[in-house]
């Protein structure tokens, strides 16, 4: 057991609290294992009719996985890397296939691993404090935790745009993109939790607390997103953006800072995710992160962004043209120790 995640019963609800507020509730392996075990227990408990997940503290639902811990374990060559991702992805699938209503109360930052413990739930409540992002291409990783599956289902090319640029969305855009299913004020989250715990129809309860999130800035640039991000190579996307509006050129400039390797494998994974199920996407993502462990860019990205914080990663290869199709193919091959099993 770990104090980093807390389970309790409130009425007919199983309540999960991600409890690392000092680390913005970032997930570690023990939290993933504990959450998966608890879901299995509650699935067979007739006294639990709904599961609710929330984050402790004022800032975050869950700001991601413990990537600094993965940096150190990867540098040391331990098996913690493979074990963490396997356990996290199995937990993601358990959420996506949970047989009872599962409600994620996304009241704060939700990035990376936080998206994985929310987006696969049937009900996702966002507030004015919600900030969504999948910023992995900026640290030499990919939008994982089933992120390729979720992003591929977003309208048009919105998911491609979010997965490559790491753009941050507030509540209205979360609703527009399909990350949020309901919106309510942060001040009403505790009352909503109590109402859900009293039983009754979950959609009716959520609808009673739902309010309009307002206009979505994303909608204003949707046509540009669909036009520029529809291509199947990163080079073609960059060229299209270069010839577009000031907004488009700004997105090109964002992409120029990202890992070329991460962008290429992420785009291919997003394209292959269309029509695939969550398990298939997680299995593919596991292949990618397994190969990333033996590469350069993740460790360089974490060094630059979170360890030395010079914000100047030196990617290798540094140019898109030097990331060959053969190199990309290698990331999609099964790891030496085998594919992820569920």
C-alpha positions in Angstrom: 0.0 0.0 0.0 1.1 3.6 -0.5 -0.1 6.9 0.9 0.3 8.4 -2.5 -3.2 7.2 -3.5 -6.1 7.0 -1.1 -9.2 4.8 -1.5 -12.4 5.3 0.5 -16.1 4.6 0.4 -18.5 7.4 0.4 -22.1 6.2 0.2 -22.3 4.0 -2.8 -19.2 5.5 -4.4 -15.7 4.3 -4.4 -13.6 7.4 -4.1 -10.0 7.5 -5.4 -7.8 10.5 -4.4 -4.4 10.9 -6.1 -2.5 12.1 -3.1 0.8 13.7 -4.1 -0.1 17.4 -4.1 3.5 18.4 -3.7 4.3 16.6 -7.0 1.1 17.8 -8.6 -0.2 14.2 -8.1 2.2 12.7 -10.6 1.8 8.9 -10.9 4.4 6.4 -9.7 4.3 2.7 -10.3 2.9 1.9 -6.8 -0.1 4.2 -7.5 -0.8 2.5 -10.8 -0.7 -0.9 -9.2 -2.9 0.1 -6.3 -5.5 1.8 -8.5 -5.7 -1.3 -10.7 -6.1 -3.6 -7.7 -8.8 -1.4 -6.2 -10.8 -1.2 -9.5 -10.7 -5.0 -9.6 -12.1 -5.2 -6.1 -14.8 -2.6 -6.6 -15.9 -4.2 -9.9 -17.1 -7.2 -7.8 -18.5 -5.1 -4.9 -22.2 -4.7 -5.1 -22.0 -1.9 -2.6 -20.1 0.3 -5.1 -22.2 1.6 -8.0 -19.9 4.4 -9.1 -16.2 5.2 -9.0 -14.9 8.8 -8.7 -11.3 9.9 -9.2 -10.0 13.2 -8.1 -6.6 14.9 -7.2 -5.5 16.3 -3.9 -4.6 19.9 -3.4 -5.6 23.1 -5.2 -3.6 22.9 -8.5 -3.7 19.5 -10.1 -5.8 16.5 -11.0 -2.6 14.7 -12.1 0.2 16.4 -14.0 1.7 13.3 -15.5 3.9 10.3 -14.7 7.1 10.4 -12.6 9.3 11.0 -15.7 12.3 12.1 -13.5 12.2 8.8 -11.8 12.0 7.1 -15.2 15.0 9.2 -16.3 17.1 7.9 -13.4 16.0 4.2 -13.7 16.6 4.3 -17.5 20.1 5.8 -17.0 20.8 3.1 -14.5 19.6 0.4 -16.8 17.1 -1.2 -14.4 13.9 -2.9 -15.5 11.8 -0.3 -13.7 11.2 1.5 -17.0 9.5 -1.5 -18.6 7.7 -2.4 -15.4 6.3 1.1 -14.9 4.9 1.4 -18.4 3.4 -2.1 -18.4 1.7 -1.5 -15.1 0.5 2.0 -16.0 -0.9 0.8 -19.3 -2.7 -2.2 -17.8 -4.3 0.3 -15.3 -5.3 2.5 -18.2 -7.1 -0.4 -19.9 -8.8 -1.4 -16.6 -10.3 2.2 -16.5 -11.4 2.0 -20.1 -13.1 -1.4 -19.6 -14.4 -0.9 -16.0 -18.0 -2.3 -15.9 -19.5 0.5 -13.7 -19.7 4.3 -14.1 -16.4 5.9 -13.6 -16.2 9.7 -13.2 -13.0 11.7 -13.4 -13.2 15.1 -11.6 -10.5 17.0 -13.6 -10.2 20.0 -11.4 -6.7 21.3 -12.2 -3.8 20.3 -14.4 -4.2 17.0 -16.4 -1.2 16.2 -18.4 0.3 13.0 -19.7 -0.4 10.2 -17.2 -3.2 12.3 -15.8 -5.0 12.1 -19.1 -4.6 8.3 -18.9 -6.5 8.1 -15.6 -9.3 10.3 -17.0 -9.8 10.2 -20.7 -10.7 6.5 -20.9 -13.5 7.0 -18.3 -17.0 7.5 -19.7 -17.5 10.7 -17.7 -15.0 13.5 -17.4 -15.9 16.7 -15.5 -13.8 19.8 -16.2 -13.8 23.1 -14.4 -12.4 26.6 -14.9 -9.1 25.3 -13.3 -8.7 22.5 -15.8 -5.6 22.6 -18.0 -5.1 19.7 -20.4 -2.0 18.9 -22.4 -0.1 16.0 -23.9 3.3 17.6 -24.1 5.4 14.5 -24.7 7.1 15.5 -28.0 8.8 18.2 -26.0 10.6 15.7 -23.8 11.4 13.1 -26.4 8.5 10.8 -25.6 5.1 10.1 -27.3 1.5 10.8 -26.3 1.0 7.5 -24.5 -1.2 6.1 -21.7 -3.7 5.4 -24.5 -3.3 9.0 -25.6 -2.9 7.9 -29.3 -6.4 6.2 -29.0 -8.0 9.3 -27.4 -6.4 11.8 -29.7 -7.3 9.9 -32.8 -11.0 10.0 -31.8 -11.1 13.8 -31.5 -12.8 15.8 -34.2 -10.9 16.4 -37.4 -7.2 16.8 -36.9 -7.5 18.3 -33.4 -5.9 15.3 -31.9 -3.0 15.4 -34.3 -2.5 19.1 -33.5 -2.5 18.4 -29.7 -0.3 15.4 -29.9 2.4 17.1 -31.9 2.4 20.6 -30.4 1.6 19.8 -26.8 -0.9 22.7 -26.9 -2.7 23.4 -23.6 -6.5 23.5 -23.4 -8.7 25.2 -20.9 -12.2 24.1 -20.1 -14.1 25.4 -23.2 -11.5 23.8 -25.5 -11.6 20.6 -23.5 -15.3 20.4 -24.1 -14.9 21.2 -27.8 -12.1 18.6 -28.3 -14.1 15.9 -26.5 -11.8 15.5 -23.5 -14.5 16.9 -21.1 -18.0 15.4 -21.1 -19.4 17.8 -18.5 -18.4 21.2 -17.1 -19.0 22.6 -13.7 -17.5 25.2 -11.4 -14.6 24.1 -9.2 -16.5 25.3 -6.1 -19.3 22.7 -6.9 -17.0 19.7 -7.2 -17.4 18.6 -3.5 -21.2 18.9 -3.8 -21.1 16.9 -7.0 -19.0 14.2 -5.3 -21.6 14.0 -2.5 -24.5 13.8 -5.0 -22.9 11.0 -6.9 -22.2 9.1 -3.7 -25.9 9.2 -2.9 -26.7 7.0 -5.8 -29.2 7.5 -8.5 -28.6 7.9 -12.2 -25.1 9.1 -12.9 -25.7 11.0 -16.2 -28.7 12.8 -14.5 -26.6 13.8 -11.6 -23.8 15.1 -13.8 -26.3 16.9 -16.0 -27.8 18.7 -13.0 -24.4 20.1 -12.2 -23.4 20.9 -15.8 -22.9 24.5 -17.0 -21.8 26.0 -20.3 -18.1 26.4 -20.5 -18.3 29.3 -23.0 -16.9 29.7 -26.5 -13.9 27.6 -27.5 -10.9 29.4 -28.9 -10.0 26.1 -30.7 -13.2 26.4 -32.8 -11.9 29.6 -34.4 -8.8 27.8 -35.7 -10.4 24.5 -36.4 -10.4 24.9 -40.2 -6.7 25.7 -40.1 -6.0 22.7 -37.9 -7.8 20.4 -40.2 -6.0 21.8 -43.3 -2.5 21.8 -42.0 -2.4 18.7 -39.8 -4.1 16.4 -42.2 -0.8 15.3 -43.8 0.8 11.9 -43.0 4.4 13.2 -42.7 5.7 15.8 -40.3 7.6 17.5 -43.1 4.4 18.1 -45.1 2.7 19.5 -42.0 5.6 21.9 -41.4 5.6 23.0 -45.0 1.9 23.6 -44.9 2.1 25.6 -41.7 4.9 27.7 -43.2 2.7 28.9 -45.9 -0.3 29.6 -43.7 -1.5 32.4 -41.4 0.4 34.0 -38.5 -1.2 31.4 -36.2 0.0 28.6 -38.5 3.5 29.9 -38.6 3.5 30.1 -34.8 2.6 26.4 -34.7 5.4 25.6 -37.1 7.8 27.4 -34.7 6.5 25.3 -31.8 7.1 22.1 -33.8 10.7 23.2 -34.6 11.4 22.9 -30.8 10.2 19.4 -30.5 12.1 16.1 -30.9 12.1 15.2 -34.6 12.1 11.5 -33.7 9.2 11.9 -31.3 7.1 13.8 -33.8 7.6 11.2 -36.5 6.8 8.2 -34.4 3.9 10.1 -32.7 2.3 11.0 -36.0 2.6 7.4 -37.3 1.1 6.1 -34.1 -1.8 8.6 -34.3 -2.5 7.5 -37.8 -2.4 3.8 -36.9 -4.6 4.4 -33.9 -7.6 5.3 -36.1 -10.0 2.4 -36.0 -7.9 0.5 -33.4 -9.1 -0.3 -29.9 -7.6 0.9 -26.7 -5.7 -2.4 -26.0 -4.2 -2.3 -29.5 -3.1 1.3 -29.0 -1.6 0.6 -25.6 0.3 -2.4 -27.1 1.7 -0.2 -29.8 2.6 2.6 -27.4 4.5 0.0 -25.3 6.6 -0.9 -28.3 7.4 2.8 -28.8 8.4 3.6 -25.2 10.4 0.4 -24.9 12.5 1.5 -27.9 12.7 5.1 -26.6 14.5 3.7 -23.5 17.5 2.8 -25.6 17.5 6.1 -27.5 18.8 9.6 -26.8 16.0 12.1 -26.9 13.9 11.3 -23.8 17.0 11.6 -21.5 18.0 14.8 -23.2 14.5 16.2 -23.0 14.2 15.5 -19.3 17.6 16.9 -18.7 16.8 20.1 -20.5 13.3 20.6 -19.2 13.3 19.2 -15.7 16.8 18.4 -14.4 19.2 21.2 -15.5 16.3 23.3 -16.8 18.2 25.1 -19.5 15.2 24.6 -21.8 17.6 23.9 -24.7 17.4 20.2 -25.6 19.9 19.0 -28.2 18.0 16.4 -30.1 19.7 13.6 -32.0 19.0 13.5 -34.9 18.4 17.2 -34.8 16.7 17.5 -38.2 13.6 15.8 -39.5 15.3 14.7 -42.7 17.8 12.7 -40.7 15.0 10.6 -39.0 14.7 8.0 -41.7 11.7 5.7 -42.4 13.9 2.7 -41.3 14.6 4.4 -38.0 10.9 5.0 -37.4 10.1 1.4 -38.4 12.5 0.2 -35.6 10.4 1.9 -32.9 7.3 -0.1 -34.0 9.0 -3.5 -33.7 8.2 -5.7 -30.7 10.7 -5.4 -27.8 13.1 -8.2 -27.2 11.2 -9.1 -24.0 7.9 -9.3 -25.9 4.7 -7.3 -26.4 2.6 -6.0 -23.6 0.1 -8.5 -22.3 -3.1 -7.8 -20.5 
